[in-house]
């Protein structure tokens, strides 16, 4: 296991953090777009997509508050 500190450094972790953040934002936008499409085109309110969007928003805001208070 001595090769792990050499293979995983701060740059790797920062790139991973940024890519996960971008992937989460894209996932939230796709869920929101699909929710709005189904609402406007099909006149159907999808509770499952609404729950995904609400979960995304709550987690994002909670983490922003957590990090702001911890700094």
KOLRO-983697 format. One line per field, with one value per residue: x, y, z of N, C-alpha, C in turn; chain; residue in three letters. Coordinates in steps of 0.2 Angstrom, whole numbers, plus 5000, padded with zeros to 4 digits. Atoms other than C-alpha are relative to their C-alpha. Example, Ala and Ser with C-alpha at 12.3 -4.5 7.8 and 13.67 -1.06 7.14 Angstrom:
% residues 2
n.x	c(5004,4996)
n.y	c(4994,4994)
n.z	c(5000,4999)
ca.x	c(5062,5068)
ca.y	c(4978,4995)
ca.z	c(5039,5036)
c.x	c(5004,4996)
c.y	c(5006,5005)
c.z	c(5000,5003)
c	c(A,A)
r	c(ALA,SER)
This chain:
% residues 71
n.x	c(5004,4996,5001,5006,4999,4996,5005,5006,4998,5006,5003,5005,5006,5003,5004,5006,5005,5003,5004,5006,5005,5003,5005,5006,5004,5003,5005,5006,5003,5004,5007,5005,5003,5004,5006,5004,5003,5006,5005,5003,5002,5005,5005,5000,4996,4997,4998,4993,4995,5000,4996,4993,4998,5000,4994,4994,4999,4999,4993,4995,5000,4998,4993,4998,5000,4995,4993,4999,4999,4994,4994)
n.y	c(4994,4995,4997,4995,4993,4997,4999,4996,4994,4995,4998,5005,4999,4994,5001,5004,4996,4995,5004,5002,4994,4999,5006,4999,4994,5002,5005,4996,4996,5005,5001,4994,4999,5006,4998,4994,5002,5004,4996,4996,5004,5005,4998,5005,4998,5005,4999,5003,4995,4994,5003,5000,4993,4997,5002,4997,4993,5001,5002,4995,4994,5002,5000,4993,4997,5003,4998,4993,5000,5004,4996)
n.z	c(5000,5000,5007,5000,4999,5006,5005,4998,4996,5000,5006,5002,4996,5003,5006,4998,4997,5005,5005,4997,4999,5007,5002,4996,5003,5006,4999,4998,5006,5005,4996,5000,5007,5001,4996,5003,5006,4998,4998,5005,5006,4998,4995,4995,4994,4998,4993,4999,5002,4995,4994,5002,5000,4993,4996,5002,4997,4993,4999,5002,4995,4994,5000,5001,4993,4996,5001,4998,4992,4997,5002)
ca.x	c(5000,5015,5011,4995,5002,5013,4998,4985,4990,4981,4979,4971,4959,4955,4951,4940,4931,4928,4922,4910,4903,4901,4893,4881,4876,4873,4863,4852,4850,4845,4832,4825,4824,4816,4804,4799,4797,4785,4776,4774,4773,4763,4754,4760,4768,4781,4784,4800,4809,4803,4810,4827,4828,4823,4836,4849,4845,4844,4860,4869,4863,4866,4884,4886,4881,4891,4907,4904,4902,4917,4929)
ca.y	c(5000,5011,5016,5025,5041,5043,5040,5050,5068,5084,5088,5071,5074,5092,5086,5072,5085,5097,5083,5076,5094,5096,5079,5083,5100,5092,5078,5091,5101,5086,5081,5098,5099,5082,5088,5104,5095,5082,5096,5107,5094,5080,5090,5078,5082,5069,5067,5056,5069,5083,5072,5071,5090,5094,5082,5089,5107,5102,5093,5107,5121,5111,5108,5126,5131,5118,5123,5142,5138,5127,5140)
ca.z	c(5000,4999,4981,4986,4993,4977,4966,4975,4979,4981,4963,4960,4974,4968,4951,4958,4969,4954,4942,4955,4958,4939,4937,4951,4944,4927,4934,4943,4927,4917,4931,4931,4912,4911,4925,4916,4899,4907,4915,4900,4886,4895,4908,4921,4938,4941,4960,4958,4948,4960,4974,4965,4962,4980,4987,4976,4982,5000,5000,4990,5002,5017,5012,5007,5025,5033,5024,5027,5046,5047,5038)
c.x	c(5004,5000,4995,5001,5004,4995,4994,5003,4995,4997,4995,4993,4996,4996,4994,4994,4996,4996,4994,4995,4997,4995,4993,4996,4997,4994,4994,4997,4996,4993,4995,4998,4995,4993,4996,4997,4994,4994,4997,4997,4994,4995,5000,5005,5003,5003,5007,5005,5000,5004,5008,5002,5000,5005,5006,5001,5001,5007,5005,5000,5002,5008,5003,5000,5005,5007,5001,5000,5006,5007,5002)
c.y	c(5006,5004,5005,5007,5003,5001,5005,5006,5005,5002,4994,5001,5006,4999,4995,5004,5004,4996,4997,5006,5001,4995,5001,5006,4998,4995,5004,5004,4995,4998,5005,5001,4995,5001,5005,4997,4995,5004,5004,4996,4995,5002,4995,5002,4993,5001,4997,5005,5006,4998,5000,5007,5003,4997,5003,5007,5000,4999,5006,5006,4998,5000,5007,5003,4997,5002,5007,5000,4997,5004,5005)
c.z	c(5000,4994,5000,5001,4994,4995,5001,5004,5000,4993,4998,5004,4998,4994,5001,5003,4994,4995,5003,5001,4993,4998,5004,4998,4993,5001,5003,4995,4996,5004,4999,4993,4998,5004,4996,4993,5001,5002,4995,4994,5002,5005,5006,5005,5002,5007,5001,4998,5004,5006,4999,5000,5007,5004,4998,5003,5007,5002,4998,5005,5007,5000,4999,5007,5004,4999,5002,5008,5002,4998,5005)
c	c(A,A,A,A,A,A,A,A,A,A,A,A,A,A,A,A,A,A,A,A,A,A,A,A,A,A,A,A,A,A,A,A,A,A,A,A,A,A,A,A,A,A,A,A,A,A,A,A,A,A,A,A,A,A,A,A,A,A,A,A,A,A,A,A,A,A,A,A,A,A,A)
r	c(UNK,UNK,UNK,UNK,UNK,UNK,UNK,UNK,UNK,UNK,UNK,UNK,UNK,UNK,UNK,UNK,UNK,UNK,UNK,UNK,UNK,UNK,UNK,UNK,UNK,UNK,UNK,UNK,UNK,UNK,UNK,UNK,UNK,UNK,UNK,UNK,UNK,UNK,UNK,UNK,UNK,UNK,UNK,UNK,UNK,UNK,UNK,UNK,UNK,UNK,UNK,UNK,UNK,UNK,UNK,UNK,UNK,UNK,UNK,UNK,UNK,UNK,UNK,UNK,UNK,UNK,UNK,UNK,UNK,UNK,UNK)
